[in-house]
Amino acid sequence: MKLQGLNGRLEHNFPLKKLSTWRIGGLAETVFWPQNEEDLVKVWLEAKGEGIPIRFFGRGSNILFPNEFLPGITIITTQLNQTHWDEQQVKVGAGISLAALAREAAQRGLTGLEFGAGIPGTVGGAIVMNAGAHGGSIEDVLAKVKIMTMAGEIKVLEKEDLEFGYRKCSLRDQALILEGVFQLGKGDRESIKQTMSEYLSKRKASQPLEYPNAGSVFRNPPGDSAGRLIEKAGWKGKKYGDAQVSEKHANFIVNLGNATACQVRSLIEDIQKDVQEKYGVELKPEVCIVKPE
C-alpha cells in the first residue's frame, strides 16, 4: 500500500516506545499522523481492502505495546486537534488532550471538565473509556460524538445513542472517535482553577508520576479498590526486571528504565491469578494490551 498524497506525518520503522507513556515497545512498520478525517478514512479503507493490519491510538496513555515488530499501519490521531467554542458548548477533535481541554474550559470560566485536569489521554480515548476521576466522568458532559464505523462510514451520534458504564462505552472496539461535543456550565473561573489545582495535588501525592506508567492497570471491582487488593496480596513493590508494582500505588506498574512488555504482561497475569485465588475477585485490565501479531 502506497501512502502518498496524504496530509500528515509518515514514518517507517518507528519506535513504539515513543508513542506510549509507559515508554515500552519495539518498532512499528508504518506510523501515520493524519491531519484530517478524509485521509484517515482513505487509509483505513485501503488497508482493510488490501488485508493490511491497521490500528488507531491517541497519546498512548493506557497502552502496552509489544516489544516485537508491529506490522501494518499504526495511526496516531493527535493531529486531529481542532477546537470550536460556542458559548457553553465545545466541539473538539479526538486527538486533543483532555487535560488541555479542561484547562481551556477553566480559563473560559466553564465548569464540568475539572475531573480531566490530570488525565493524560486524548478526548477520543477518554470517550471510549468513559474516563473519569473525583466523581466526574465523560458521560456527564458529552452531548454528541462523530465516529467512523468499521466500514469507514462517518456518523454523528447523540449521547442517548450510547451506553456508558464504569470505564467503558458501547463504542469501544466498534468505531473510531473523530470528534466530541461537550456541554459545559458557567462557573467562577478562580473557583474552577482552584478545584483543578487540588485534584492535581492529590494526583501527584498518590500516583507515581516520577516514572513512566500507564495509569491504573486494573479497573476497580464493584465495591472495592484494585490497589487495596493488590497491596493486601503482597504485590506492592515487586519487580519483574524493570517493571515494578509501584511502591506508591499498587494499581500502577512503573517502568524503572528498561521494562519490557513481557515483564509487564507477566506481572499483570500473575497479579490477576493471585488475587483471584486469595480473594475470589477477578481483576480486569483497564489498560489496552496490544499483542504481537
N, C-alpha and C positions, 0 to 999 in steps of 0.2 A: 504494500500500500504506500503510495506517494503522498506525503503531506506537504503539498505545495500550494501556493497562492492563498494561504490562510493568514489571518491576523492573529498574532500571538507568538510566544516564545516556544521554540522547539529544541529539545536536547536528546542526544543519544547516549546510552551507557551512563546514565546519570545516577549518582549515589542516593539511594532512597533515604539514608540516614539524615540527609539534608532536608527531607520533607516530613520528618517526624519529630515531635517534641521529645520522644524517647531517645532520639539520635541513634537509632538502630536500623540496619537494613543494608542489603547488598546493592547491586546495580539493577536499574530498570532499563529495559531495551530502548524504549522511547517515552519521553515525557513531554506533554504539550499543555501550555497555559493559554487557553482560548481567551480572546478579548471580547467576543460576542457570542450570542446564543446560536446564530446561524452556523458559525464554524464548528461549534460544539456538536450540534445536531448532525452536520455533514460528516464529521469524523466518526461519530457514533454509528451512523447508518452504514457507512462504507466498511468500517471494521466488522460490524455484525454480518454484513453481506459477504465478506471475504473470510469469515470464521477466525478473525484475529482477536485474541483476548483483549478486552478493554475494561477499564475500571476508573472510578472517579473518587477524588479526595479533595479536602479543603486544606486546612492548615496542619493536618496530621496530628491533632492534639489528643486523640484517643485511638491511635492506630499502632499496631505492631506489625511492621514489615518483616518479611523473611530475609535472612542473610544470603539465601540463594538468589541466583539471577531471576529477575521477573520479566518474562517475555510479554510481547504485545505492547499496548499503549496505555500509559497511565496519564489521566487527565487531572490537572490541578485547577480548581475553579477560582483561585484567589484574585484573578484579574476581572472577574465578574463582580465588580465592586461599585457600581453606580448607586447613587443615593438621591432620592427626591422627597423633600419635605413639603407637606401640605397641612398647615395648622397643626392639629394634634395627630396626624397620620403620617407615616413614613413608609415609602416603598424602597427596598434595598435589594441589591444583587446578592446572590447566595454566597459569594466569596468574601464579603466584608466581615471583618472581625466583630463578633458580638460585643466584646468589651469596648471596642472603639465606638460602636453604635450607642452603647449605654452612656459613654462619656459625652457624646454629641447631644444626646437627648437631655442629659443633665444640664449641659451648657445652655440649652434652649428652654430650660425650666419645665421639662416634660417628665412625668413620672410613669413608672411601670416596668422599666428595664433595669432598675437598680440591682436586681439579683444577678445580672450578667456582668457586673463590674470586673469580676475576677475569672470569668470563664474564657479560656484562651481560643476556643474554636470559632469557626465561621457561622454565619447565620444559617446557611444550608444544613450544616451538621447539627446545629442546635435545634432546628425544626425536626429533623429526622429522629433525634434522640430525645426530643421534648426536654431539652436541657433546663436545669433549674438549680436554685440554691436559696437558702434563707427564706423558705416558704413561698417563693415565686417560681414561675416556670413559663416557658414559651407559650403554652396553650392559653395562659391568662391574657396575653396581649396580641396574639396572632389574629388577623382578620381574614386574610386570604393568602394563597400561595400559587405561584406559577411553577409548573412542573414540565419535565419531558418524560413521557412514558417510555417503557422498554421498546416500544415500536417506533420511537422517535417523534411522537405526536406531542405538540405543545398544548397544554390545558391550563386554565385558571380554575382553582377550586376554592370554595368558601370554607371557612373553618368548620362549618356544620357538616361538610362532606367528609371530614376526617375523624378518626378515632384516636384519642390520646390515653396514655397510661403512664405509670411511673417509668420514666426514661425510655419511652417508646412512643411511636406514632405509626399509624397504619400505612404511611408512605414508605417505611423502611423496606429496602430491597424491592420496592415496587416502582419507583420513579426517582428521577434526579431533580432536586430542587434548583430552580433557576432564580426565583425572586420570592421575597416575603413582604407582606404588607402588615404593619403593626399599628394598632390603635392605642394611643397613649392618652394620658390625662394631664391637665395643668397642675403644676405644683410649685412650691417655692424652691428656687434654684439652689440656694445655700443649704436648705434642709436636705434636698436630694443628694447634693455633693457630700454632705456630712454622713448620710446613711451609707453611701458608696464607700467612703473612706473607712468607716467602721467595718464594713464587710471585707474590704481588702486587708485590714489589720488582722481580722480573725483568720483569714485565709493564710496570711503569712505566718501567723503564730502556730497554726495547726497542721500545715502542709509542708512537705519537704521541697520547697521551691528552689533550693540551692543545688539540686541535682536534676538532670533530665528525667522526666517522668511523663506519664500519660493520664494523669488524674486518677480518679478512683478506678481500680481494676475490676471490682465486682459491684453489682447492684446490691443495695441493702435488701435483705429478705424482709418479708412482711413483719412489722412489729419489732425488728431488731436491727443491729448495725453489723455490717460485714467486718468492719475494722475491729469491733469488740470480739467477735467470734474468732477472727484470725489471731488476735493477740492472746485470747484465752487459750487457744490451741497451741500456743508456744512458738508461733512463726515470726514474731516481730524481731527484726534484726538479722534473720537468717539469710545466708547468701548462697547462690549458685554462681560461682565465678564472680563477675562484676555486677550481677543482677541481685539486688538486695531488697527484702521486705523492709520498708522504711522504719527506722527507729523512732521516727516522729509520728507516723500514722500508718497503722498496719494494713490499711487498704490501698496503699501505694507501693509500687515496686519501682525502685530507682535504678538508674544506670550510673554506677560508680566510675565509669570510664570507658570500658570496652565490653560491655554486656552484649550478649548475642540473643537473637530471637529464640533460639533453642533453650537457652538458660531461663529466659522469662516464661516461655511456654511450660517448661518443666515445673517451675515454681507455681504457676497458676494451676496446673493439673494436680500437683501434689497437695496444694492447699485445699483444693476442692475435695479431693479424696479424703483427706484427714478430717476436715470439718464435717463432712457427711458421716464418716464413721463415728466421730466423737459426739456429735450433737444432732445428727439426723437432718441437717439443713443443707440444701443444695444451693451453693453459691453460683450465681450466673454472671458471666463476664459482662462488664459494661464497655470494655474496650473491644475494638474490632480487630480480630486476628486474621491477617492476610496469609493464607497458606501458600507455600511454594507450589508452582504448577509443573 
